[in-house]
Amino acid sequence: MAGTSALIGLLLHTFFDGVAIASAFLVRPELGLMVFIAIFLHKLPEGVTISSIMMAGAERERGGRAAALLGLATLAGVIMTDHVGFLVQHGLAISAGVAIYVAASNLVPELQGKHGWTMPAAFFAGALVFFGTKTLVDGLS
């Protein structure tokens, strides 16, 4: 049951990943590339997470299929964005809202609850990688 609940939540999340990719490309190709790179980088941990959850429960044989479904949900978000007028106009804002919600409700409290310097260092390293990638992409255009 926990695996199914996690899968449903991640399917919704990955659908909006696809919406973010498609709508970012509609705004500007460079932005689309940046969003694609960011989402691509977190697809592997997402797949490992859902597979681990499924394999830990009674749904062991469904781990690989669940990870594949996440990829399909992302593609569905890309395709739907092109065909649903509301998503064409507001998809990037909705996706940003979903990302901000996840960051505010899960990531920031986790960061604040840890002692030491490793979590803040990892957070700022991620920001530096983003800045470096943006600089690289801007240099290519």
Order of alpha helices (4+ residues) and beta strands (2+ residues): alpha-alpha-alpha-alpha-alpha-alpha
